[in-house]
Amino acid sequence: MAITPATATPMDTDPGPAALPALLFAWFSPAFPTGGFAWSHGLEAAAAHPAADEAWLGAWLEDVLMRGGGWSDAVLMNLAWNAGQTRDVGAWRDVGVLAMALCSSRERRAETLGQGDAFVAAVREGWPALAPPGLEATPYPVTAGWSTAALGAPATDAIAAYLTGFAANLIAAGVRLSLCGQAGAVRILARIAPRIANLAARAATASEDDLGGCAIAADIAAMRHETLDGRLFLS
């Protein structure tokens, strides 16, 4: 009996409004191929602190989110989202330049550009119409802002999803560094979830004038990481 070869059925990649929550969960899940697991945002160096444990990790993460890279990324993402809403490529590129200028160390720059490139490549494969224009290196929150605007996702929801993924990756890094176990990771995520929601709401109405932060210890840790021996992470 002859066997008829199976044929692939083309997928409909037009998400539609009903798919928005699912796509936001997918795009900013640690499972999405941005390589987030490879970066620790300086946590690996900071974890040498003698008091580093679950409580310390939670406090460190809250500082990064509220006063450091989390807040800056959220505002930059909103600026890029606004540019994406109007398809203003020039404004979007300007946000990218600003984002790179704000990187406080070589590894922070590599982290945001590496994840940004990977995010663009993944979106381009599944949803080419939603990918940002051009192929040049662009920081992660800037690529995310354009694509979520093209998706039709509200800025607050998109930023909250981004920040949740950001936090989840760093909590997972904390588990790998033995700062806490799986149960502790869940406790930290539960504790910071309301803060992420508030942060996203603030960022969704923020302008360039709202950029700025003060997470000096995290920035110094990111710089110190460049000279660590036997590193688990790229930053």
RODO-2510 file (C-alpha; in nm, 4 decimals, decimal comma):
residues 235
     n   res          X          Y          Z
     1     m     0,0000     0,0000     0,0000
     2     a     0,1390     0,3373    -0,0998
     3     i     0,1990     0,5843     0,1779
     4     t     0,1110     0,9415     0,1038
     5     p     0,3711     1,1800     0,2477
     6     a     0,2392     1,4236     0,5032
     7     t     0,2270     1,7844     0,3950
     8     a     0,2831     2,0791     0,6228
     9     t    -0,0106     2,3063     0,6780
    10     p     0,0862     2,6742     0,6769
    11     m     0,0276     2,8390     1,0133
    12     d    -0,1757     3,1546     1,0489
    13     t     0,0642     3,3960     1,2191
    14     d    -0,1843     3,6816     1,2469
    15     p    -0,2330     3,6758     1,6268
    16     g    -0,5593     3,8663     1,6618
    17     p    -0,6737     4,0286     1,9885
    18     a    -0,7637     3,6990     2,1569
    19     a    -0,4037     3,5786     2,1290
    20     l    -0,2474     3,8827     2,3000
    21     p    -0,2165     3,7412     2,6542
    22     a    -0,0792     3,4096     2,5308
    23     l     0,1786     3,5767     2,3080
    24     l     0,2958     3,8102     2,5824
    25     f     0,3404     3,5117     2,8131
    26     a     0,5302     3,3284     2,5389
    27     w     0,7527     3,6152     2,4282
    28     f     0,8727     3,6989     2,7796
    29     s     0,8813     3,3496     2,9218
    30     p     1,2270     3,2209     3,0195
    31     a     1,1606     2,9496     2,7591
    32     f     1,1540     3,2011     2,4703
    33     p     1,4915     3,1811     2,2911
    34     t     1,6462     3,5097     2,4008
    35     g     1,9230     3,3369     2,5950
    36     g     1,8228     3,5064     2,9199
    37     f     1,9464     3,2078     3,1217
    38     a     2,3052     3,2949     3,0253
    39     w     2,3047     3,6389     3,1884
    40     s     2,2933     3,7341     3,5582
    41     h     2,2931     4,1173     3,5357
    42     g     2,5874     4,1225     3,7773
    43     l     2,4167     3,8948     4,0302
    44     e     2,6921     3,6348     4,0092
    45     a     2,9478     3,8864     4,1371
    46     a     2,7065     4,0378     4,3910
    47     a     2,6299     3,6908     4,5310
    48     a     2,9729     3,6865     4,6941
    49     h     2,8221     3,9097     4,9653
    50     p     2,8514     3,7251     5,3010
    51     a     2,4817     3,7776     5,3787
    52     a     2,3606     3,6531     5,0406
    53     d     2,0553     3,4314     5,0908
    54     e     1,6880     3,4260     4,9925
    55     a     1,6022     3,7501     5,1735
    56     w     1,9094     3,9211     5,0317
    57     l     1,8210     3,8059     4,6784
    58     g     1,4676     3,9404     4,7111
    59     a     1,5922     4,2791     4,8330
    60     w     1,8603     4,2961     4,5619
    61     l     1,6078     4,2165     4,2914
    62     e     1,3632     4,4785     4,4196
    63     d     1,6376     4,7417     4,4085
    64     v     1,7320     4,6468     4,0523
    65     l     1,3681     4,6570     3,9450
    66     m     1,2638     4,9779     4,1206
    67     r     1,5841     5,1820     4,1067
    68     g     1,8116     5,0212     3,8484
    69     g     1,7996     4,8411     3,5169
    70     g     1,4409     4,7265     3,5626
    71     w     1,3036     5,0803     3,5768
    72     s     1,5296     5,2050     3,2982
    73     d     1,4304     4,9152     3,0732
    74     a     1,0624     4,9764     3,1483
    75     v     1,0829     5,3437     3,0485
    76     l     1,2892     5,2657     2,7382
    77     m     1,0397     4,9999     2,6398
    78     n     0,7573     5,2509     2,6733
    79     l     0,9415     5,5030     2,4547
    80     a     0,9987     5,2327     2,1938
    81     w     0,6349     5,1212     2,2241
    82     n     0,5219     5,4771     2,1523
    83     a     0,7454     5,4870     1,8446
    84     g     0,6059     5,1521     1,7344
    85     q     0,2516     5,2772     1,7713
    86     t     0,3148     5,5472     1,5109
    87     r     0,5655     5,3403     1,3091
    88     d     0,8196     5,6173     1,3632
    89     v     1,1411     5,4336     1,2764
    90     g     1,3573     5,7401     1,3384
    91     a     1,2261     5,7866     1,6917
    92     w     1,2626     5,4150     1,7565
    93     r     1,6281     5,4199     1,6489
    94     d     1,6902     5,7217     1,8733
    95     v     1,5574     5,5223     2,1702
    96     g     1,8005     5,2448     2,0801
    97     v     2,0942     5,4852     2,0798
    98     l     1,9835     5,6249     2,4161
    99     a     1,9500     5,2737     2,5602
   100     m     2,3046     5,1827     2,4589
   101     a     2,4378     5,5078     2,6061
   102     l     2,2784     5,4161     2,9403
   103     c     2,4607     5,0813     2,9674
   104     s     2,6886     5,1122     3,2689
   105     s     2,9394     4,8422     3,1713
   106     r     3,0632     4,6321     2,8810
   107     e     2,8748     4,3229     2,9971
   108     r     2,5493     4,5156     3,0492
   109     r     2,5769     4,6334     2,6878
   110     a     2,6464     4,2794     2,5662
   111     e     2,3524     4,1492     2,7719
   112     t     2,0933     4,3858     2,6309
   113     l     2,2203     4,3636     2,2719
   114     g     2,2518     3,9849     2,2837
   115     q     1,8985     3,9365     2,4109
   116     g     1,7659     4,2045     2,1774
   117     d     1,9154     4,0330     1,8734
   118     a     1,7818     3,6947     1,9853
   119     f     1,4347     3,8390     2,0468
   120     v     1,4217     3,9954     1,7001
   121     a     1,5354     3,6711     1,5380
   122     a     1,2714     3,4680     1,7221
   123     v     0,9874     3,7108     1,6468
   124     r     1,0951     3,7322     1,2842
   125     e     1,0675     3,3533     1,2541
   126     g     0,7185     3,3270     1,3997
   127     w     0,5607     3,6673     1,3384
   128     p     0,7623     3,8482     1,0696
   129     a     0,5144     4,1346     1,0389
   130     l     0,5662     4,2205     1,4081
   131     a     0,9459     4,2282     1,4051
   132     p     1,1247     4,5625     1,4347
   133     p     1,2726     4,7143     1,1173
   134     g     1,6322     4,6418     1,0244
   135     l     1,8760     4,3822     1,1447
   136     e     2,1276     4,5960     1,3355
   137     a     2,1964     4,5374     1,7038
   138     t     1,9233     4,6921     1,9187
   139     p     1,8797     4,6728     2,2990
   140     y     1,6279     4,4227     2,4283
   141     p     1,3640     4,6608     2,5739
   142     v     1,3728     4,8659     2,2524
   143     t     1,3037     4,5664     2,0300
   144     a     1,0369     4,4497     2,2757
   145     g     0,8653     4,7886     2,2743
   146     w     0,8304     4,8009     1,8968
   147     s     0,7092     4,4405     1,8635
   148     t     0,4508     4,4609     2,1416
   149     a     0,3129     4,7823     1,9902
   150     a     0,2894     4,6080     1,6525
   151     l     0,1141     4,3217     1,8305
   152     g    -0,1464     4,5621     1,9639
   153     a    -0,0680     4,4915     2,3292
   154     p    -0,1370     4,7713     2,5801
   155     a     0,1854     4,9291     2,7044
   156     t     0,1168     4,8457     3,0697
   157     d     0,0568     4,4766     2,9957
   158     a     0,3581     4,4528     2,7670
   159     i     0,5927     4,6160     3,0178
   160     a     0,4595     4,3998     3,3022
   161     a     0,5242     4,0867     3,0956
   162     y     0,8758     4,2057     3,0121
   163     l     0,9595     4,2843     3,3754
   164     t     0,8165     3,9530     3,4955
   165     g     1,0415     3,7690     3,2507
   166     f     1,3373     3,9844     3,3584
   167     a     1,2730     3,9030     3,7245
   168     a     1,2103     3,5334     3,6597
   169     n     1,5435     3,4994     3,4798
   170     l     1,7316     3,6637     3,7656
   171     i     1,5523     3,4544     4,0275
   172     a     1,6471     3,1435     3,8299
   173     a     2,0058     3,2666     3,8310
   174     g     1,9794     3,3010     4,2085
   175     v     1,8669     2,9387     4,2337
   176     r     2,1647     2,8257     4,0236
   177     l     2,3930     3,0266     4,2530
   178     s     2,2396     2,8479     4,5570
   179     l     2,0994     3,1676     4,7065
   180     c     1,7612     2,9985     4,7474
   181     g     1,5709     2,6876     4,6465
   182     q     1,2680     2,6459     4,4233
   183     a     1,0267     2,7265     4,7057
   184     g     1,2221     3,0398     4,7877
   185     a     1,2148     3,1422     4,4224
   186     v     0,8349     3,1198     4,4251
   187     r     0,8157     3,3245     4,7446
   188     i     1,0302     3,5994     4,5922
   189     l     0,8277     3,6059     4,2715
   190     a     0,5020     3,6274     4,4677
   191     r     0,6363     3,9127     4,6783
   192     i     0,7570     4,1242     4,3870
   193     a     0,4580     4,0645     4,1548
   194     p     0,2583     4,3635     4,2910
   195     r     0,5657     4,5841     4,2620
   196     i     0,6081     4,4808     3,8990
   197     a     0,2465     4,5713     3,8279
   198     n     0,2905     4,9158     3,9865
   199     l     0,6202     4,9705     3,8081
   200     a     0,4670     4,8827     3,4713
   201     a     0,1778     5,1233     3,5270
   202     r     0,4196     5,4052     3,6105
   203     a     0,6456     5,3304     3,3153
   204     a     0,3539     5,3261     3,0714
   205     t     0,3033     5,6986     3,1318
   206     a     0,6740     5,7860     3,1644
   207     s     0,8782     6,0033     2,9321
   208     e     1,2483     6,0362     2,8618
   209     d     1,2682     6,2830     3,1518
   210     d     1,1769     5,9997     3,3905
   211     l     1,4861     5,7970     3,3044
   212     g     1,7387     5,7573     3,5828
   213     g     1,8107     5,5363     3,8779
   214     c     2,0482     5,4615     4,1599
   215     a     2,1424     5,0954     4,1952
   216     i     2,5125     5,1601     4,2370
   217     a     2,5993     4,8308     4,4046
   218     a     2,4388     4,6365     4,1182
   219     d     2,6308     4,8448     3,8621
   220     i     2,9609     4,7859     4,0444
   221     a     2,8848     4,4136     4,0642
   222     a     2,8281     4,4093     3,6873
   223     m     3,1708     4,5677     3,6362
   224     r     3,3416     4,3320     3,8806
   225     h     3,1913     4,0335     3,7024
   226     e     3,4103     4,1033     3,3994
   227     t     3,7183     3,9840     3,5899
   228     l     3,5681     3,6877     3,7784
   229     d     3,7255     3,3460     3,7293
   230     g     3,5149     3,0348     3,6693
   231     r     3,1973     3,2209     3,5780
   232     l     2,8595     3,0506     3,5269
   233     f     2,7081     3,3512     3,3493
   234     l     2,8081     3,5941     3,0756
   235     s     2,7267     3,8981     3,2906
***
